[in-house]
Amino acid sequence: MAFLNSKKEKKAVPASAKALVPKTAATKKVATVEGVKAAKGLGTARPHILMHPHVTEKASASAEKGVYVFRVATTAGKHEIAEAIRVFYKVTPLKVTIVTMPVKRRIVKGKLGASAAGKKAYVYLKKGEKIEAN
């Protein structure tokens, strides 16, 4: 019955065993991973933040004025979206506005359902800058 002895003194780990683990090895590994990301041009942006451009008549009309609309992850914040735009499109946004889209009720074949909620991001750019959205 080992669980009865759980409150007894724990065995002391010798100091020489602790000294064998180098602390610098872990920091070097993290530095190389960040170096690889920077070399590939990914920076700190996560690729799942920008889902796809939101293509509608309103969005294409606003694109002529320098405002681009994207569907983004529901967990994304303004700074993350701006960083993703900076990394993937090589353009620095002036401002990012987020709009939360609500769940909408749908009826399909007599069954009640719902469309997924989401977020849209309006990305404002300087005059003359463009994003080529495919």
C-alpha positions in Angstrom: 0.0 0.0 0.0 2.3 2.7 -1.3 -0.3 5.4 -1.2 -0.2 5.4 2.6 3.5 6.3 2.5 3.0 9.4 0.3 3.3 12.0 3.0 6.7 10.7 4.2 9.9 12.6 3.4 10.9 12.6 -0.2 14.3 11.4 -1.2 16.8 14.2 -1.8 18.2 14.6 -5.3 22.0 14.9 -5.2 23.3 18.3 -6.4 25.6 16.7 -8.9 22.6 15.3 -10.8 21.1 18.8 -11.1 24.3 20.2 -12.4 24.5 17.7 -15.3 21.5 19.4 -17.1 22.7 22.4 -19.1 20.3 25.3 -19.0 21.7 27.0 -22.1 20.7 24.1 -24.4 17.0 24.9 -24.1 17.5 28.6 -24.8 19.6 27.9 -27.9 16.9 25.6 -29.3 14.3 28.3 -28.9 16.6 30.9 -30.5 17.2 28.6 -33.6 13.4 28.0 -34.0 12.8 31.8 -34.0 15.7 32.2 -36.4 14.2 29.7 -38.8 10.8 31.5 -38.7 12.5 34.8 -39.4 14.5 33.3 -42.3 11.3 31.9 -43.9 9.6 35.3 -43.5 6.9 34.0 -41.1 7.8 36.3 -38.2 5.5 35.8 -35.2 2.3 35.7 -37.2 0.3 32.5 -37.1 -1.1 31.4 -40.6 -4.5 30.5 -39.3 -5.4 34.1 -38.2 -6.3 35.2 -41.8 -8.8 32.7 -43.2 -9.6 34.3 -46.5 -10.6 37.6 -48.1 -14.3 38.4 -47.7 -15.5 38.9 -51.3 -18.7 40.9 -51.7 -19.8 43.9 -53.7 -19.4 46.1 -50.6 -15.9 44.7 -49.9 -14.8 45.3 -53.5 -16.1 48.8 -53.5 -14.3 49.6 -50.3 -11.1 48.0 -51.7 -10.9 50.9 -54.2 -10.8 53.2 -51.2 -7.9 51.3 -49.5 -10.0 49.2 -47.1 -9.8 45.4 -47.4 -12.1 42.9 -45.7 -10.9 39.5 -44.4 -12.6 36.7 -42.6 -10.4 36.0 -39.5 -10.3 33.5 -36.7 -12.7 34.1 -33.8 -9.8 34.3 -31.3 -7.8 36.9 -33.4 -7.1 40.3 -32.0 -6.3 43.6 -33.8 -2.6 43.4 -33.2 -2.4 39.7 -34.4 -4.3 40.6 -37.6 -2.1 43.6 -38.3 1.0 41.4 -37.8 -0.4 38.7 -40.2 -1.1 41.4 -42.8 2.4 42.7 -42.4 4.0 39.3 -42.8 1.9 37.7 -45.6 1.1 40.7 -47.7 4.2 42.9 -47.0 2.0 45.9 -46.2 1.7 47.9 -43.0 -1.9 48.7 -42.1 -2.9 52.0 -40.7 -5.8 50.7 -38.7 -7.7 47.4 -38.2 -11.4 47.2 -37.2 -13.0 44.0 -36.2 -16.7 43.1 -36.6 -18.2 40.1 -34.9 -20.8 38.4 -37.0 -23.6 36.7 -35.0 -25.0 33.2 -35.4 -27.9 33.1 -37.8 -30.8 30.7 -37.7 -31.3 28.6 -40.8 -33.9 26.0 -41.8 -32.8 23.3 -44.1 -35.2 20.5 -45.1 -37.5 21.4 -42.2 -34.7 21.1 -39.6 -33.6 24.1 -37.5 -29.9 24.8 -37.6 -27.5 27.7 -37.4 -24.8 29.2 -39.5 -21.4 29.6 -37.8 -20.5 32.8 -36.1 -17.3 34.5 -37.1 -15.3 37.7 -37.4 -14.5 40.1 -40.2 -11.5 42.4 -40.1 -11.5 45.7 -42.0 -7.8 46.6 -42.8 -7.1 50.2 -43.7 -4.1 50.9 -45.8 -2.2 54.1 -46.9 -3.1 55.7 -50.2 -1.3 53.9 -53.1 -0.8 50.6 -51.2 -2.7 47.5 -52.4 -3.3 43.9 -51.4 -3.6 41.4 -54.2 -6.3 39.1 -52.7 -6.8 35.9 -54.7 
